């Protein structure tokens, strides 16, 4: 991030980082909430795999290495059901 981007208010930095996560081909995540407070960035939301969760951190570390990342993103189990669902 450039010095000018670092001087932006936290909500602008959060919006920039959200845009990066949405536009980067490795993540392409729209539903991740990004909050910037001081020298920290907090991520929350839900992704389909552990690998995708880890990729969020890698992408942010590349674009904002000066920020400490707190990743509270949950991994949802989006696989096929284990068994048969019984409706009554």
PDB file of N, CA, C and O in Angstrom:
ATOM      1  N   UNK A   1       0.826  -1.167   0.000  1.00  0.00           N
ATOM      2  CA  UNK A   1       0.000   0.000   0.000  1.00  0.00           C
ATOM      3  C   UNK A   1       0.881   1.245   0.000  1.00  0.00           C
ATOM      4  O   UNK A   1       1.923   1.267   0.655  1.00  0.00           O
ATOM      5  N   UNK A   2       0.485   2.240  -0.702  1.00  0.00           N
ATOM      6  CA  UNK A   2       1.268   3.465  -0.764  1.00  0.00           C
ATOM      7  C   UNK A   2       1.109   4.263   0.528  1.00  0.00           C
ATOM      8  O   UNK A   2       0.206   4.006   1.324  1.00  0.00           O
ATOM      9  N   UNK A   3       2.005   5.239   0.722  1.00  0.00           N
ATOM     10  CA  UNK A   3       1.928   6.085   1.920  1.00  0.00           C
ATOM     11  C   UNK A   3       0.609   6.840   1.957  1.00  0.00           C
ATOM     12  O   UNK A   3       0.034   7.037   3.028  1.00  0.00           O
ATOM     13  N   UNK A   4       0.127   7.265   0.793  1.00  0.00           N
ATOM     14  CA  UNK A   4      -1.151   7.978   0.734  1.00  0.00           C
ATOM     15  C   UNK A   4      -2.306   7.087   1.201  1.00  0.00           C
ATOM     16  O   UNK A   4      -3.185   7.534   1.938  1.00  0.00           O
ATOM     17  N   UNK A   5      -2.295   5.817   0.763  1.00  0.00           N
ATOM     18  CA  UNK A   5      -3.348   4.896   1.183  1.00  0.00           C
ATOM     19  C   UNK A   5      -3.273   4.625   2.683  1.00  0.00           C
ATOM     20  O   UNK A   5      -4.308   4.461   3.329  1.00  0.00           O
ATOM     21  N   UNK A   6      -2.060   4.576   3.251  1.00  0.00           N
ATOM     22  CA  UNK A   6      -1.907   4.327   4.674  1.00  0.00           C
ATOM     23  C   UNK A   6      -2.446   5.485   5.501  1.00  0.00           C
ATOM     24  O   UNK A   6      -2.862   5.288   6.643  1.00  0.00           O
ATOM     25  N   UNK A   7      -2.444   6.689   4.939  1.00  0.00           N
ATOM     26  CA  UNK A   7      -2.932   7.867   5.651  1.00  0.00           C
ATOM     27  C   UNK A   7      -4.451   8.005   5.599  1.00  0.00           C
ATOM     28  O   UNK A   7      -5.012   8.859   6.285  1.00  0.00           O
ATOM     29  N   UNK A   8      -5.121   7.186   4.803  1.00  0.00           N
ATOM     30  CA  UNK A   8      -6.586   7.247   4.712  1.00  0.00           C
ATOM     31  C   UNK A   8      -7.216   6.868   6.042  1.00  0.00           C
ATOM     32  O   UNK A   8      -6.622   6.118   6.817  1.00  0.00           O
ATOM     33  N   UNK A   9      -8.420   7.380   6.319  1.00  0.00           N
ATOM     34  CA  UNK A   9      -9.150   6.952   7.520  1.00  0.00           C
ATOM     35  C   UNK A   9      -9.374   5.426   7.489  1.00  0.00           C
ATOM     36  O   UNK A   9      -9.414   4.827   6.415  1.00  0.00           O
ATOM     37  N   UNK A  10      -9.518   4.806   8.670  1.00  0.00           N
ATOM     38  CA  UNK A  10      -9.665   3.347   8.744  1.00  0.00           C
ATOM     39  C   UNK A  10     -10.783   2.787   7.862  1.00  0.00           C
ATOM     40  O   UNK A  10     -10.624   1.716   7.277  1.00  0.00           O
ATOM     41  N   UNK A  11     -11.912   3.497   7.758  1.00  0.00           N
ATOM     42  CA  UNK A  11     -13.008   2.950   6.959  1.00  0.00           C
ATOM     43  C   UNK A  11     -12.645   2.896   5.481  1.00  0.00           C
ATOM     44  O   UNK A  11     -13.116   2.010   4.768  1.00  0.00           O
ATOM     45  N   UNK A  12     -11.810   3.832   5.000  1.00  0.00           N
ATOM     46  CA  UNK A  12     -11.367   3.807   3.608  1.00  0.00           C
ATOM     47  C   UNK A  12     -10.372   2.681   3.384  1.00  0.00           C
ATOM     48  O   UNK A  12     -10.408   2.005   2.357  1.00  0.00           O
ATOM     49  N   UNK A  13      -9.484   2.483   4.352  1.00  0.00           N
ATOM     50  CA  UNK A  13      -8.522   1.380   4.245  1.00  0.00           C
ATOM     51  C   UNK A  13      -9.263   0.052   4.251  1.00  0.00           C
ATOM     52  O   UNK A  13      -8.920  -0.848   3.485  1.00  0.00           O
ATOM     53  N   UNK A  14     -10.277  -0.084   5.107  1.00  0.00           N
ATOM     54  CA  UNK A  14     -11.058  -1.319   5.154  1.00  0.00           C
ATOM     55  C   UNK A  14     -11.749  -1.557   3.818  1.00  0.00           C
ATOM     56  O   UNK A  14     -11.780  -2.689   3.335  1.00  0.00           O
ATOM     57  N   UNK A  15     -12.301  -0.515   3.215  1.00  0.00           N
ATOM     58  CA  UNK A  15     -12.965  -0.645   1.917  1.00  0.00           C
ATOM     59  C   UNK A  15     -11.968  -1.048   0.838  1.00  0.00           C
ATOM     60  O   UNK A  15     -12.280  -1.876  -0.018  1.00  0.00           O
ATOM     61  N   UNK A  16     -10.767  -0.464   0.874  1.00  0.00           N
ATOM     62  CA  UNK A  16      -9.727  -0.836  -0.101  1.00  0.00           C
ATOM     63  C   UNK A  16      -9.340  -2.300   0.052  1.00  0.00           C
ATOM     64  O   UNK A  16      -9.193  -3.011  -0.942  1.00  0.00           O
ATOM     65  N   UNK A  17      -9.173  -2.756   1.293  1.00  0.00           N
ATOM     66  CA  UNK A  17      -8.791  -4.145   1.527  1.00  0.00           C
ATOM     67  C   UNK A  17      -9.924  -5.098   1.147  1.00  0.00           C
ATOM     68  O   UNK A  17      -9.661  -6.187   0.637  1.00  0.00           O
ATOM     69  N   UNK A  18     -11.159  -4.713   1.383  1.00  0.00           N
ATOM     70  CA  UNK A  18     -12.307  -5.532   0.959  1.00  0.00           C
ATOM     71  C   UNK A  18     -12.328  -5.679  -0.558  1.00  0.00           C
ATOM     72  O   UNK A  18     -12.581  -6.760  -1.089  1.00  0.00           O
ATOM     73  N   UNK A  19     -12.058  -4.573  -1.242  1.00  0.00           N
ATOM     74  CA  UNK A  19     -12.014  -4.593  -2.706  1.00  0.00           C
ATOM     75  C   UNK A  19     -10.907  -5.524  -3.194  1.00  0.00           C
ATOM     76  O   UNK A  19     -11.100  -6.276  -4.149  1.00  0.00           O
ATOM     77  N   UNK A  20      -9.760  -5.473  -2.544  1.00  0.00           N
ATOM     78  CA  UNK A  20      -8.645  -6.346  -2.920  1.00  0.00           C
ATOM     79  C   UNK A  20      -9.046  -7.807  -2.763  1.00  0.00           C
ATOM     80  O   UNK A  20      -8.769  -8.615  -3.649  1.00  0.00           O
ATOM     81  N   UNK A  21      -9.697  -8.164  -1.645  1.00  0.00           N
ATOM     82  CA  UNK A  21     -10.124  -9.552  -1.435  1.00  0.00           C
ATOM     83  C   UNK A  21     -11.163  -9.990  -2.453  1.00  0.00           C
ATOM     84  O   UNK A  21     -11.210 -11.161  -2.830  1.00  0.00           O
ATOM     85  N   UNK A  22     -11.994  -9.061  -2.898  1.00  0.00           N
ATOM     86  CA  UNK A  22     -13.027  -9.389  -3.890  1.00  0.00           C
ATOM     87  C   UNK A  22     -12.429  -9.526  -5.284  1.00  0.00           C
ATOM     88  O   UNK A  22     -12.879 -10.364  -6.065  1.00  0.00           O
ATOM     89  N   UNK A  23     -11.424  -8.720  -5.610  1.00  0.00           N
ATOM     90  CA  UNK A  23     -10.890  -8.693  -6.972  1.00  0.00           C
ATOM     91  C   UNK A  23      -9.727  -9.654  -7.202  1.00  0.00           C
ATOM     92  O   UNK A  23      -9.460 -10.026  -8.345  1.00  0.00           O
ATOM     93  N   UNK A  24      -9.034 -10.061  -6.149  1.00  0.00           N
ATOM     94  CA  UNK A  24      -7.906 -10.977  -6.319  1.00  0.00           C
ATOM     95  C   UNK A  24      -8.423 -12.360  -6.701  1.00  0.00           C
ATOM     96  O   UNK A  24      -9.323 -12.890  -6.050  1.00  0.00           O
ATOM     97  N   UNK A  25      -7.866 -12.935  -7.739  1.00  0.00           N
ATOM     98  CA  UNK A  25      -8.330 -14.239  -8.246  1.00  0.00           C
ATOM     99  C   UNK A  25      -8.129 -15.359  -7.228  1.00  0.00           C
ATOM    100  O   UNK A  25      -8.839 -16.363  -7.279  1.00  0.00           O
ATOM    101  N   UNK A  26      -7.184 -15.210  -6.310  1.00  0.00           N
ATOM    102  CA  UNK A  26      -6.934 -16.253  -5.310  1.00  0.00           C
ATOM    103  C   UNK A  26      -8.007 -16.305  -4.241  1.00  0.00           C
ATOM    104  O   UNK A  26      -8.215 -17.345  -3.617  1.00  0.00           O
ATOM    105  N   UNK A  27      -8.691 -15.190  -4.025  1.00  0.00           N
ATOM    106  CA  UNK A  27      -9.706 -15.147  -2.973  1.00  0.00           C
ATOM    107  C   UNK A  27     -11.096 -14.937  -3.542  1.00  0.00           C
ATOM    108  O   UNK A  27     -11.990 -15.740  -3.275  1.00  0.00           O
ATOM    109  N   UNK A  28     -11.303 -13.895  -4.308  1.00  0.00           N
ATOM    110  CA  UNK A  28     -12.606 -13.588  -4.929  1.00  0.00           C
ATOM    111  C   UNK A  28     -13.750 -13.701  -3.916  1.00  0.00           C
ATOM    112  O   UNK A  28     -14.793 -14.286  -4.211  1.00  0.00           O
ATOM    113  N   UNK A  29     -13.545 -13.138  -2.723  1.00  0.00           N
ATOM    114  CA  UNK A  29     -14.543 -13.224  -1.656  1.00  0.00           C
ATOM    115  C   UNK A  29     -15.266 -11.891  -1.483  1.00  0.00           C
ATOM    116  O   UNK A  29     -14.635 -10.854  -1.279  1.00  0.00           O
ATOM    117  N   UNK A  30     -16.587 -11.932  -1.566  1.00  0.00           N
ATOM    118  CA  UNK A  30     -17.396 -10.729  -1.395  1.00  0.00           C
ATOM    119  C   UNK A  30     -17.980 -10.616   0.011  1.00  0.00           C
ATOM    120  O   UNK A  30     -18.317  -9.515   0.448  1.00  0.00           O
ATOM    121  N   UNK A  31     -18.103 -11.720   0.715  1.00  0.00           N
ATOM    122  CA  UNK A  31     -18.793 -11.719   2.005  1.00  0.00           C
ATOM    123  C   UNK A  31     -17.888 -11.630   3.211  1.00  0.00           C
ATOM    124  O   UNK A  31     -18.300 -12.008   4.307  1.00  0.00           O
ATOM    125  N   UNK A  32     -16.670 -11.146   3.052  1.00  0.00           N
ATOM    126  CA  UNK A  32     -15.753 -11.034   4.177  1.00  0.00           C
ATOM    127  C   UNK A  32     -15.794  -9.608   4.710  1.00  0.00           C
ATOM    128  O   UNK A  32     -15.620  -8.649   3.959  1.00  0.00           O
ATOM    129  N   UNK A  33     -16.023  -9.480   5.991  1.00  0.00           N
ATOM    130  CA  UNK A  33     -16.042  -8.156   6.623  1.00  0.00           C
ATOM    131  C   UNK A  33     -14.618  -7.809   7.055  1.00  0.00           C
ATOM    132  O   UNK A  33     -13.934  -8.613   7.688  1.00  0.00           O
ATOM    133  N   UNK A  34     -14.191  -6.608   6.706  1.00  0.00           N
ATOM    134  CA  UNK A  34     -12.845  -6.127   7.022  1.00  0.00           C
ATOM    135  C   UNK A  34     -12.974  -4.876   7.883  1.00  0.00           C
ATOM    136  O   UNK A  34     -13.611  -3.902   7.483  1.00  0.00           O
ATOM    137  N   UNK A  35     -12.365  -4.908   9.069  1.00  0.00           N
ATOM    138  CA  UNK A  35     -12.329  -3.747   9.961  1.00  0.00           C
ATOM    139  C   UNK A  35     -10.872  -3.411  10.242  1.00  0.00           C
ATOM    140  O   UNK A  35     -10.081  -4.288  10.592  1.00  0.00           O
ATOM    141  N   UNK A  36     -10.523  -2.145  10.089  1.00  0.00           N
ATOM    142  CA  UNK A  36      -9.166  -1.691  10.380  1.00  0.00           C
ATOM    143  C   UNK A  36      -9.226  -0.822  11.620  1.00  0.00           C
ATOM    144  O   UNK A  36      -9.991   0.140  11.686  1.00  0.00           O
ATOM    145  N   UNK A  37      -8.399  -1.175  12.613  1.00  0.00           N
ATOM    146  CA  UNK A  37      -8.302  -0.402  13.864  1.00  0.00           C
ATOM    147  C   UNK A  37      -6.838  -0.287  14.234  1.00  0.00           C
ATOM    148  O   UNK A  37      -6.187  -1.274  14.577  1.00  0.00           O
ATOM    149  N   UNK A  38      -6.332   0.933  14.160  1.00  0.00           N
ATOM    150  CA  UNK A  38      -4.914   1.135  14.458  1.00  0.00           C
ATOM    151  C   UNK A  38      -4.065   0.357  13.470  1.00  0.00           C
ATOM    152  O   UNK A  38      -4.250   0.479  12.259  1.00  0.00           O
ATOM    153  N   UNK A  39      -3.154  -0.427  13.968  1.00  0.00           N
ATOM    154  CA  UNK A  39      -2.283  -1.239  13.122  1.00  0.00           C
ATOM    155  C   UNK A  39      -2.787  -2.654  12.937  1.00  0.00           C
ATOM    156  O   UNK A  39      -2.011  -3.555  12.621  1.00  0.00           O
ATOM    157  N   UNK A  40      -4.086  -2.859  13.131  1.00  0.00           N
ATOM    158  CA  UNK A  40      -4.674  -4.193  13.051  1.00  0.00           C
ATOM    159  C   UNK A  40      -5.793  -4.227  12.020  1.00  0.00           C
ATOM    160  O   UNK A  40      -6.510  -3.245  11.828  1.00  0.00           O
ATOM    161  N   UNK A  41      -5.929  -5.376  11.360  1.00  0.00           N
ATOM    162  CA  UNK A  41      -7.065  -5.605  10.468  1.00  0.00           C
ATOM    163  C   UNK A  41      -7.764  -6.872  10.965  1.00  0.00           C
ATOM    164  O   UNK A  41      -7.126  -7.901  11.185  1.00  0.00           O
ATOM    165  N   UNK A  42      -9.075  -6.780  11.137  1.00  0.00           N
ATOM    166  CA  UNK A  42      -9.879  -7.896  11.639  1.00  0.00           C
ATOM    167  C   UNK A  42     -10.770  -8.406  10.513  1.00  0.00           C
ATOM    168  O   UNK A  42     -11.504  -7.639   9.889  1.00  0.00           O
ATOM    169  N   UNK A  43     -10.698  -9.709  10.262  1.00  0.00           N
ATOM    170  CA  UNK A  43     -11.517 -10.342   9.234  1.00  0.00           C
ATOM    171  C   UNK A  43     -12.582 -11.191   9.893  1.00  0.00           C
ATOM    172  O   UNK A  43     -12.311 -11.892  10.868  1.00  0.00           O
ATOM    173  N   UNK A  44     -13.796 -11.133   9.363  1.00  0.00           N
ATOM    174  CA  UNK A  44     -14.865 -12.006   9.829  1.00  0.00           C
ATOM    175  C   UNK A  44     -15.736 -12.371   8.639  1.00  0.00           C
ATOM    176  O   UNK A  44     -15.740 -11.686   7.616  1.00  0.00           O
ATOM    177  N   UNK A  45     -16.459 -13.441   8.790  1.00  0.00           N
ATOM    178  CA  UNK A  45     -17.313 -13.934   7.712  1.00  0.00           C
ATOM    179  C   UNK A  45     -17.211 -15.442   7.628  1.00  0.00           C
ATOM    180  O   UNK A  45     -16.880 -16.116   8.603  1.00  0.00           O
ATOM    181  N   UNK A  46     -17.501 -15.959   6.441  1.00  0.00           N
ATOM    182  CA  UNK A  46     -17.524 -17.403   6.253  1.00  0.00           C
ATOM    183  C   UNK A  46     -17.012 -17.755   4.865  1.00  0.00           C
ATOM    184  O   UNK A  46     -17.353 -17.098   3.882  1.00  0.00           O
ATOM    185  N   UNK A  47     -16.181 -18.810   4.792  1.00  0.00           N
ATOM    186  CA  UNK A  47     -15.668 -19.319   3.518  1.00  0.00           C
ATOM    187  C   UNK A  47     -15.889 -20.828   3.463  1.00  0.00           C
ATOM    188  O   UNK A  47     -16.249 -21.453   4.461  1.00  0.00           O
ATOM    189  N   UNK A  48     -15.668 -21.397   2.290  1.00  0.00           N
ATOM    190  CA  UNK A  48     -15.962 -22.817   2.084  1.00  0.00           C
ATOM    191  C   UNK A  48     -14.836 -23.746   2.520  1.00  0.00           C
ATOM    192  O   UNK A  48     -15.102 -24.895   2.875  1.00  0.00           O
ATOM    193  N   UNK A  49     -13.578 -23.281   2.505  1.00  0.00           N
ATOM    194  CA  UNK A  49     -12.458 -24.180   2.813  1.00  0.00           C
ATOM    195  C   UNK A  49     -11.428 -23.496   3.709  1.00  0.00           C
ATOM    196  O   UNK A  49     -11.359 -22.269   3.787  1.00  0.00           O
ATOM    197  N   UNK A  50     -10.636 -24.322   4.379  1.00  0.00           N
ATOM    198  CA  UNK A  50      -9.542 -23.823   5.206  1.00  0.00           C
ATOM    199  C   UNK A  50      -8.512 -23.128   4.323  1.00  0.00           C
ATOM    200  O   UNK A  50      -7.945 -22.108   4.715  1.00  0.00           O
ATOM    201  N   UNK A  51      -8.267 -23.675   3.130  1.00  0.00           N
ATOM    202  CA  UNK A  51      -7.305 -23.073   2.208  1.00  0.00           C
ATOM    203  C   UNK A  51      -7.717 -21.659   1.825  1.00  0.00           C
ATOM    204  O   UNK A  51      -6.870 -20.768   1.754  1.00  0.00           O
ATOM    205  N   UNK A  52      -8.993 -21.443   1.580  1.00  0.00           N
ATOM    206  CA  UNK A  52      -9.484 -20.111   1.228  1.00  0.00           C
ATOM    207  C   UNK A  52      -9.293 -19.151   2.404  1.00  0.00           C
ATOM    208  O   UNK A  52      -8.931 -17.991   2.207  1.00  0.00           O
ATOM    209  N   UNK A  53      -9.533 -19.628   3.610  1.00  0.00           N
ATOM    210  CA  UNK A  53      -9.336 -18.809   4.811  1.00  0.00           C
ATOM    211  C   UNK A  53      -7.876 -18.377   4.929  1.00  0.00           C
ATOM    212  O   UNK A  53      -7.591 -17.215   5.219  1.00  0.00           O
ATOM    213  N   UNK A  54      -6.964 -19.302   4.707  1.00  0.00           N
ATOM    214  CA  UNK A  54      -5.535 -19.001   4.777  1.00  0.00           C
ATOM    215  C   UNK A  54      -5.111 -18.068   3.650  1.00  0.00           C
ATOM    216  O   UNK A  54      -4.239 -17.221   3.841  1.00  0.00           O
ATOM    217  N   UNK A  55      -5.720 -18.217   2.479  1.00  0.00           N
ATOM    218  CA  UNK A  55      -5.382 -17.369   1.334  1.00  0.00           C
ATOM    219  C   UNK A  55      -5.759 -15.912   1.604  1.00  0.00           C
ATOM    220  O   UNK A  55      -5.080 -15.000   1.131  1.00  0.00           O
ATOM    221  N   UNK A  56      -6.837 -15.686   2.360  1.00  0.00           N
ATOM    222  CA  UNK A  56      -7.225 -14.320   2.731  1.00  0.00           C
ATOM    223  C   UNK A  56      -6.076 -13.620   3.452  1.00  0.00           C
ATOM    224  O   UNK A  56      -5.769 -12.461   3.171  1.00  0.00           O
ATOM    225  N   UNK A  57      -5.449 -14.331   4.378  1.00  0.00           N
ATOM    226  CA  UNK A  57      -4.333 -13.749   5.121  1.00  0.00           C
ATOM    227  C   UNK A  57      -3.140 -13.472   4.214  1.00  0.00           C
ATOM    228  O   UNK A  57      -2.505 -12.423   4.325  1.00  0.00           O
ATOM    229  N   UNK A  58      -2.832 -14.409   3.317  1.00  0.00           N
ATOM    230  CA  UNK A  58      -1.688 -14.214   2.421  1.00  0.00           C
ATOM    231  C   UNK A  58      -1.878 -12.992   1.528  1.00  0.00           C
ATOM    232  O   UNK A  58      -0.952 -12.202   1.344  1.00  0.00           O
ATOM    233  N   UNK A  59      -3.077 -12.839   0.977  1.00  0.00           N
ATOM    234  CA  UNK A  59      -3.350 -11.707   0.094  1.00  0.00           C
ATOM    235  C   UNK A  59      -3.236 -10.396   0.862  1.00  0.00           C
ATOM    236  O   UNK A  59      -2.628  -9.445   0.373  1.00  0.00           O
ATOM    237  N   UNK A  60      -3.813 -10.335   2.056  1.00  0.00           N
ATOM    238  CA  UNK A  60      -3.725  -9.106   2.841  1.00  0.00           C
ATOM    239  C   UNK A  60      -2.289  -8.809   3.272  1.00  0.00           C
ATOM    240  O   UNK A  60      -1.877  -7.649   3.291  1.00  0.00           O
ATOM    241  N   UNK A  61      -1.532  -9.837   3.614  1.00  0.00           N
ATOM    242  CA  UNK A  61      -0.139  -9.625   4.013  1.00  0.00           C
ATOM    243  C   UNK A  61       0.676  -9.036   2.864  1.00  0.00           C
ATOM    244  O   UNK A  61       1.598  -8.255   3.102  1.00  0.00           O
ATOM    245  N   UNK A  62       0.352  -9.397   1.631  1.00  0.00           N
ATOM    246  CA  UNK A  62       1.042  -8.840   0.464  1.00  0.00           C
ATOM    247  C   UNK A  62       0.700  -7.360   0.272  1.00  0.00           C
ATOM    248  O   UNK A  62       1.576  -6.557  -0.050  1.00  0.00           O
ATOM    249  N   UNK A  63      -0.559  -7.004   0.468  1.00  0.00           N
ATOM    250  CA  UNK A  63      -1.031  -5.653   0.184  1.00  0.00           C
ATOM    251  C   UNK A  63      -0.916  -4.693   1.367  1.00  0.00           C
ATOM    252  O   UNK A  63      -0.875  -3.477   1.181  1.00  0.00           O
ATOM    253  N   UNK A  64      -0.864  -5.235   2.573  1.00  0.00           N
ATOM    254  CA  UNK A  64      -0.771  -4.380   3.762  1.00  0.00           C
ATOM    255  C   UNK A  64       0.136  -5.044   4.798  1.00  0.00           C
ATOM    256  O   UNK A  64      -0.325  -5.428   5.873  1.00  0.00           O
ATOM    257  N   UNK A  65       1.427  -5.181   4.476  1.00  0.00           N
ATOM    258  CA  UNK A  65       2.335  -5.897   5.392  1.00  0.00           C
ATOM    259  C   UNK A  65       2.516  -5.210   6.743  1.00  0.00           C
ATOM    260  O   UNK A  65       2.964  -5.840   7.701  1.00  0.00           O
ATOM    261  N   UNK A  66       2.175  -3.935   6.827  1.00  0.00           N
ATOM    262  CA  UNK A  66       2.336  -3.195   8.081  1.00  0.00           C
ATOM    263  C   UNK A  66       1.219  -3.490   9.079  1.00  0.00           C
ATOM    264  O   UNK A  66       1.331  -3.127  10.250  1.00  0.00           O
ATOM    265  N   UNK A  67       0.151  -4.139   8.636  1.00  0.00           N
ATOM    266  CA  UNK A  67      -0.985  -4.431   9.513  1.00  0.00           C
ATOM    267  C   UNK A  67      -0.880  -5.828  10.108  1.00  0.00           C
ATOM    268  O   UNK A  67      -0.446  -6.766   9.439  1.00  0.00           O
ATOM    269  N   UNK A  68      -1.274  -5.958  11.352  1.00  0.00           N
ATOM    270  CA  UNK A  68      -1.355  -7.264  12.001  1.00  0.00           C
ATOM    271  C   UNK A  68      -2.743  -7.823  11.716  1.00  0.00           C
ATOM    272  O   UNK A  68      -3.745  -7.145  11.943  1.00  0.00           O
ATOM    273  N   UNK A  69      -2.807  -9.060  11.220  1.00  0.00           N
ATOM    274  CA  UNK A  69      -4.069  -9.653  10.774  1.00  0.00           C
ATOM    275  C   UNK A  69      -4.654 -10.548  11.862  1.00  0.00           C
ATOM    276  O   UNK A  69      -3.971 -11.407  12.419  1.00  0.00           O
ATOM    277  N   UNK A  70      -5.942 -10.322  12.149  1.00  0.00           N
ATOM    278  CA  UNK A  70      -6.709 -11.175  13.060  1.00  0.00           C
ATOM    279  C   UNK A  70      -7.800 -11.826  12.219  1.00  0.00           C
ATOM    280  O   UNK A  70      -8.746 -11.162  11.796  1.00  0.00           O
ATOM    281  N   UNK A  71      -7.666 -13.113  11.981  1.00  0.00           N
ATOM    282  CA  UNK A  71      -8.567 -13.818  11.071  1.00  0.00           C
ATOM    283  C   UNK A  71      -9.600 -14.612  11.865  1.00  0.00           C
ATOM    284  O   UNK A  71      -9.297 -15.680  12.397  1.00  0.00           O
ATOM    285  N   UNK A  72     -10.828 -14.081  11.942  1.00  0.00           N
ATOM    286  CA  UNK A  72     -11.927 -14.755  12.622  1.00  0.00           C
ATOM    287  C   UNK A  72     -12.926 -15.341  11.628  1.00  0.00           C
ATOM    288  O   UNK A  72     -14.093 -15.548  11.959  1.00  0.00           O
ATOM    289  N   UNK A  73     -12.461 -15.604  10.416  1.00  0.00           N
ATOM    290  CA  UNK A  73     -13.320 -16.165   9.365  1.00  0.00           C
ATOM    291  C   UNK A  73     -13.593 -17.625   9.690  1.00  0.00           C
ATOM    292  O   UNK A  73     -12.677 -18.380  10.012  1.00  0.00           O
ATOM    293  N   UNK A  74     -14.861 -18.017   9.603  1.00  0.00           N
ATOM    294  CA  UNK A  74     -15.282 -19.402   9.861  1.00  0.00           C
ATOM    295  C   UNK A  74     -15.283 -20.197   8.558  1.00  0.00           C
ATOM    296  O   UNK A  74     -15.490 -19.646   7.477  1.00  0.00           O
ATOM    297  N   UNK A  75     -15.051 -21.493   8.680  1.00  0.00           N
ATOM    298  CA  UNK A  75     -15.125 -22.394   7.536  1.00  0.00           C
ATOM    299  C   UNK A  75     -16.431 -23.156   7.643  1.00  0.00           C
ATOM    300  O   UNK A  75     -16.700 -23.812   8.649  1.00  0.00           O
ATOM    301  N   UNK A  76     -17.247 -23.064   6.592  1.00  0.00           N
ATOM    302  CA  UNK A  76     -18.535 -23.761   6.595  1.00  0.00           C
ATOM    303  C   UNK A  76     -18.391 -25.089   5.870  1.00  0.00           C
ATOM    304  O   UNK A  76     -17.671 -25.197   4.877  1.00  0.00           O
ATOM    305  N   UNK A  77     -19.070 -26.072   6.370  1.00  0.00           N
ATOM    306  CA  UNK A  77     -19.074 -27.386   5.725  1.00  0.00           C
ATOM    307  C   UNK A  77     -20.105 -27.360   4.608  1.00  0.00           C
ATOM    308  O   UNK A  77     -21.309 -27.399   4.863  1.00  0.00           O
ATOM    309  N   UNK A  78     -19.630 -27.292   3.373  1.00  0.00           N
ATOM    310  CA  UNK A  78     -20.543 -27.164   2.245  1.00  0.00           C
ATOM    311  C   UNK A  78     -20.568 -28.425   1.386  1.00  0.00           C
ATOM    312  O   UNK A  78     -20.895 -28.363   0.201  1.00  0.00           O
ATOM    313  N   UNK A  79     -20.228 -29.555   1.974  1.00  0.00           N
ATOM    314  CA  UNK A  79     -20.204 -30.808   1.224  1.00  0.00           C
ATOM    315  C   UNK A  79     -21.576 -31.448   1.118  1.00  0.00           C
ATOM    316  O   UNK A  79     -22.590 -30.880   1.522  1.00  0.00           O
ATOM    317  N   UNK A  80     -21.570 -32.635   0.568  1.00  0.00           N
ATOM    318  CA  UNK A  80     -22.820 -33.384   0.448  1.00  0.00           C
ATOM    319  C   UNK A  80     -23.259 -33.876   1.820  1.00  0.00           C
ATOM    320  O   UNK A  80     -22.420 -34.081   2.697  1.00  0.00           O
ATOM    321  N   UNK A  81     -24.554 -34.069   2.019  1.00  0.00           N
ATOM    322  CA  UNK A  81     -25.042 -34.586   3.296  1.00  0.00           C
ATOM    323  C   UNK A  81     -24.497 -35.986   3.557  1.00  0.00           C
ATOM    324  O   UNK A  81     -24.241 -36.749   2.626  1.00  0.00           O
ATOM    325  N   UNK A  82     -24.322 -36.317   4.848  1.00  0.00           N
ATOM    326  CA  UNK A  82     -23.801 -37.634   5.227  1.00  0.00           C
ATOM    327  C   UNK A  82     -24.805 -38.748   4.971  1.00  0.00           C
ATOM    328  O   UNK A  82     -24.443 -39.859   4.584  1.00  0.00           O
ATOM    329  N   UNK A  83     -26.049 -38.433   5.190  1.00  0.00           N
ATOM    330  CA  UNK A  83     -27.064 -39.471   5.051  1.00  0.00           C
ATOM    331  C   UNK A  83     -28.341 -38.917   4.472  1.00  0.00           C
ATOM    332  O   UNK A  83     -28.384 -37.811   3.932  1.00  0.00           O
ATOM    333  N   UNK A  84     -29.343 -39.690   4.597  1.00  0.00           N
ATOM    334  CA  UNK A  84     -30.637 -39.352   4.057  1.00  0.00           C
ATOM    335  C   UNK A  84     -31.415 -38.465   5.027  1.00  0.00           C
ATOM    336  O   UNK A  84     -31.413 -38.713   6.233  1.00  0.00           O
ATOM    337  N   UNK A  85     -32.071 -37.447   4.516  1.00  0.00           N
ATOM    338  CA  UNK A  85     -32.878 -36.582   5.357  1.00  0.00           C
ATOM    339  C   UNK A  85     -34.303 -37.110   5.369  1.00  0.00           C
ATOM    340  O   UNK A  85     -34.890 -37.371   4.319  1.00  0.00           O
ATOM    341  N   UNK A  86     -34.852 -37.265   6.566  1.00  0.00           N
ATOM    342  CA  UNK A  86     -36.193 -37.784   6.694  1.00  0.00           C
ATOM    343  C   UNK A  86     -37.157 -36.635   7.004  1.00  0.00           C
ATOM    344  O   UNK A  86     -37.011 -35.941   8.010  1.00  0.00           O
ATOM    345  N   UNK A  87     -38.125 -36.450   6.140  1.00  0.00           N
ATOM    346  CA  UNK A  87     -39.136 -35.405   6.324  1.00  0.00           C
ATOM    347  C   UNK A  87     -40.387 -36.007   6.925  1.00  0.00           C
ATOM    348  O   UNK A  87     -40.782 -37.116   6.563  1.00  0.00           O
ATOM    349  N   UNK A  88     -41.010 -35.294   7.833  1.00  0.00           N
ATOM    350  CA  UNK A  88     -42.233 -35.815   8.444  1.00  0.00           C
ATOM    351  C   UNK A  88     -43.346 -34.855   8.241  1.00  0.00           C
ATOM    352  O   UNK A  88     -44.467 -35.107   8.682  1.00  0.00           O
TER     353      UNK A  88
END
